[in-house]
Amino acid sequence: MRPRLLTDEMILSAIADLSARGRVTGVSVRRLLAQRYGAKGSVARVYQFLQAANRPAPTAVSRSVPPADPRALEDALARVALAEERERVHQTRWARENDGLRARLQQAEQSARDVPALRLKIAELQRALGAAQRRIQQLEMARPADAPADLSIHE
């Protein structure tokens, strides 16, 4: 690895100088570094410093002082209470919806597990039906010609 020709301070100085003039780009920083120091610096390194410089500084969250007007405070508390109630209703609705979908999924999974057993039962019933139909045919063929077709009991 080659030794660095540019220090971090040189790159930061170039970025600061260009920021004072307006919009800063990686190309403009590398051009300025080449003019000043005869080296552009690696692209990744220059852009890393440029991104760090463009990131907004974290701001401290300030605790606001409650308004002096009691009516404004009441209005703010009412809005907060309304927002909390809406959020509670929203969460309850989606929890109920989620539970319903879970129950439907569980029923569908159970039905999918029951399919093979039901197919076996259907096949068994179809075989029994076929055997019963064949037996009926045999009985009808064996019935004497003079036997009545209708065997119902008349009162």
Backbone torsions as a table, in degrees:
resi	resn	phi	psi	omega
1	MET	NA	135.5	179.6
2	ARG	-75.9	148.6	175.6
3	PRO	-69.1	149.4	-179.6
4	ARG	-71.6	134.1	177.5
5	LEU	-87.7	-24.7	-178.3
6	LEU	-115.2	136.8	176.7
7	THR	-86.3	165.1	177.3
8	ASP	-60.1	-38.5	-179.0
9	GLU	-63.2	-37.3	179.4
10	MET	-63.2	-44.3	-179.1
11	ILE	-66.4	-45.1	179.8
12	LEU	-63.3	-36.2	178.6
13	SER	-64.8	-42.7	179.3
14	ALA	-63.8	-42.0	178.8
15	ILE	-63.2	-43.4	-179.8
16	ALA	-64.0	-41.2	179.2
17	ASP	-63.6	-42.5	-179.7
18	LEU	-71.3	-31.5	179.5
19	SER	-64.0	-34.2	-179.5
20	ALA	-66.4	-27.4	-178.4
21	ARG	-87.6	-18.4	-177.9
22	GLY	145.0	-142.3	-175.9
23	ARG	-68.3	135.6	-178.5
24	VAL	-111.1	130.7	175.1
25	THR	-122.0	162.6	178.2
26	GLY	-62.6	-37.7	179.8
27	VAL	-64.1	-44.5	-178.5
28	SER	-66.9	-36.3	178.2
29	VAL	-64.8	-45.5	-178.1
30	ARG	-67.3	-33.9	177.5
31	ARG	-65.7	-44.3	179.7
32	LEU	-64.9	-40.7	177.8
33	LEU	-62.2	-39.1	179.2
34	ALA	-66.7	-39.2	179.0
35	GLN	-66.5	-44.8	-175.6
36	ARG	-75.3	-46.6	-167.9
37	TYR	-118.1	-3.2	179.0
38	GLY	76.7	10.5	177.1
39	ALA	-142.2	141.4	-176.9
40	LYS	-88.5	-25.1	-173.8
41	GLY	83.7	158.3	-178.9
42	SER	-72.6	147.6	-177.8
43	VAL	-59.6	-46.5	-177.1
44	ALA	-61.1	-41.8	-177.2
45	ARG	-68.5	-44.0	-179.8
46	VAL	-63.0	-45.7	-179.0
47	TYR	-68.1	-29.6	176.7
48	GLN	-63.8	-45.9	178.4
49	PHE	-67.5	-36.4	-179.6
50	LEU	-65.7	-42.2	177.1
51	GLN	-63.4	-42.3	179.4
52	ALA	-62.8	-37.0	-179.9
53	ALA	-72.3	-31.5	-178.0
54	ASN	-82.5	-16.4	178.6
55	ARG	-67.3	134.0	178.1
56	PRO	-69.1	143.9	179.5
57	ALA	-68.3	138.9	179.3
58	PRO	-63.5	135.0	-179.3
59	THR	-102.6	143.5	179.3
60	ALA	-75.7	139.3	177.7
61	VAL	-78.0	119.7	-178.5
62	SER	-92.7	139.6	175.9
63	ARG	-84.1	115.8	-177.4
64	SER	-78.0	146.1	178.8
65	VAL	-80.5	133.4	179.2
66	PRO	-57.9	146.1	-179.1
67	PRO	-63.1	149.8	-178.9
68	ALA	-71.9	-25.2	-178.4
69	ASP	-78.0	116.5	-178.9
70	PRO	-63.1	-30.4	179.3
71	ARG	-66.0	-41.1	178.7
72	ALA	-64.6	-38.3	178.1
73	LEU	-64.9	-43.6	178.2
74	GLU	-61.9	-42.1	179.1
75	ASP	-62.8	-42.0	180.0
76	ALA	-64.6	-42.9	178.8
77	LEU	-65.5	-35.7	178.0
78	ALA	-66.5	-41.4	177.7
79	ARG	-63.8	-39.9	178.4
80	VAL	-64.0	-45.1	180.0
81	ALA	-62.4	-42.2	178.2
82	LEU	-63.4	-43.0	179.3
83	ALA	-63.4	-41.0	178.5
84	GLU	-64.8	-40.7	178.9
85	GLU	-64.9	-43.2	177.6
86	ARG	-62.3	-41.2	179.0
87	GLU	-64.3	-41.0	178.7
88	ARG	-62.5	-45.4	178.8
89	VAL	-62.3	-43.3	179.4
90	HIS	-60.4	-47.7	-179.6
91	GLN	-64.0	-40.2	178.8
92	THR	-63.3	-44.7	-179.6
93	ARG	-60.1	-48.2	-176.7
94	TRP	-71.5	-29.4	175.1
95	ALA	-66.4	-42.6	177.6
96	ARG	-62.9	-44.8	178.6
97	GLU	-61.1	-42.5	179.4
98	ASN	-63.0	-43.7	178.8
99	ASP	-63.0	-41.5	178.2
100	GLY	-61.5	-43.1	178.7
101	LEU	-66.1	-37.8	177.3
102	ARG	-63.8	-40.8	179.1
103	ALA	-64.4	-42.7	178.1
104	ARG	-63.5	-39.6	178.5
105	LEU	-64.4	-41.7	179.1
106	GLN	-63.5	-40.2	177.6
107	GLN	-65.1	-41.6	179.7
108	ALA	-64.6	-40.7	178.4
109	GLU	-64.5	-40.0	178.2
110	GLN	-65.2	-41.9	178.0
111	SER	-61.9	-39.7	179.1
112	ALA	-64.9	-35.3	178.0
113	ARG	-71.6	-28.4	-178.5
114	ASP	-79.6	-18.4	-174.3
115	VAL	-56.2	-49.6	-178.7
116	PRO	-59.6	-41.7	179.8
117	ALA	-65.7	-38.9	179.2
118	LEU	-67.5	-37.0	177.2
119	ARG	-63.9	-40.8	176.6
120	LEU	-62.7	-41.8	179.6
121	LYS	-63.3	-42.6	178.4
122	ILE	-61.7	-44.9	179.6
123	ALA	-61.9	-41.1	179.5
124	GLU	-63.7	-43.4	178.8
125	LEU	-67.1	-35.7	177.3
126	GLN	-65.6	-39.4	176.8
127	ARG	-64.1	-42.8	179.3
128	ALA	-64.6	-40.1	177.9
129	LEU	-63.4	-44.2	178.4
130	GLY	-61.1	-42.5	179.3
131	ALA	-65.1	-40.4	179.3
132	ALA	-65.6	-41.2	178.9
133	GLN	-64.7	-39.9	177.6
134	ARG	-64.3	-41.2	179.5
135	ARG	-64.4	-39.8	177.2
136	ILE	-62.4	-43.5	178.6
137	GLN	-60.8	-43.2	179.7
138	GLN	-62.3	-42.9	-179.2
139	LEU	-66.3	-39.7	178.6
140	GLU	-66.5	-35.5	179.1
141	MET	-70.5	-32.6	-177.1
142	ALA	-85.6	-9.8	-177.6
143	ARG	-68.9	136.7	177.9
144	PRO	-65.0	151.9	-175.9
145	ALA	-66.2	-30.0	-177.8
146	ASP	-86.6	-1.2	179.0
147	ALA	-74.5	142.9	-179.8
148	PRO	-68.9	146.0	179.7
149	ALA	-74.0	-33.8	-178.7
150	ASP	-101.9	117.7	-177.0
151	LEU	-101.4	19.2	-177.8
152	SER	-71.2	151.4	-178.8
153	ILE	-90.6	127.6	178.8
154	HIS	-101.5	138.8	-179.7
155	GLU	-99.7	NA	NA
